[in-house]
Amino acid sequence: MISASFIFDILRMLATAETPLGPSEISRRLKMPLSTIYRGITTLEAAGYAERQPGSNLFTIGRMGAPLVQRYLSRFALRDVAAPFLRQLTTVTGDTTALFVRIGWYYVRIAHIHGTNEIIQTRPLGEVRDLDDGVAGRIMLANLPQDLRDRYFSEFKPEMPSVERKRLVQQLDQIQADEIATEPSPTHPDRLSPAFAIASPTGLLFGTVCIEGGALSSIATAEEIEPLRASIAELSALCSATSDKFRNSYDHLSPSSILLPSASAR
């Protein structure tokens, strides 16, 4: 028997998808029978939590579902304290600045401030991705204790080829040493998108901030990086002063016990 909780799995997937999804794709991602997914979508559509795209069999989050996502994200105290820093970084760079937290082996976008540059790269609030997918997640992975990092590969990504794993481990070590992760901007290939960890001096990780766009040149200089790093350092200090308030509320759970509908390709 399948628990009715699958309804919420479908709702989470629709809420965090970058594009409308069809029943077949949802069935594939959730590894559930297509008939079950159809039943779930029909229920959600009737209640206003899913919305069919005109002339298609594709669905997005409905008018009743979006407030649920916002209420869930508002539970993270980090959003409020980080908001002025996100606005400051967006003003300085012109790029969208986003805030993420770790949940298990995933990271979740809990806030963003849209940039003013002509080309704006934005993914949906609530989006879930694997920790090794993108700089916002990789800098989290780099800042995890070694035993947790090892478990990520052994428990969550055991199928990762050894060559790819070795290359990723080297990248994580470099990220940890540099205290910054970068990747080519999807909108400006000749520039870099940076991510920084929000952490205490003792290594307690609160979240990460990623500046999406092209905040840094392809050969980033200290002059470019330091103003951004200074803002994150100030935010980290504020969180560290009352660390219990911003501590990850999922840390008491085994990461492998948490299953979320990830947008990362598998």
HUKA-V753727 format. One record per helix or strand. SS is the DSSP state (H for helix, E for strand). FROM is the first residue (numbers start at 1). LEN is the number of residues. If there is no record, write none. Layout:
# HUKA-V753727
ss: (SS & SS)
from: (FROM & FROM)
len: (LEN & LEN)
This chain:
# HUKA-V753727
ss: (H & E & H & H & E & E & H & H & E & E & E & H & H & H & E & E & E & E & H & H & H)
from: (6 & 21 & 23 & 34 & 50 & 58 & 66 & 78 & 96 & 106 & 128 & 135 & 146 & 162 & 181 & 191 & 205 & 216 & 222 & 243 & 255)
len: (11 & 2 & 8 & 14 & 3 & 4 & 8 & 16 & 8 & 8 & 3 & 8 & 11 & 17 & 4 & 9 & 8 & 2 & 20 & 4 & 3)
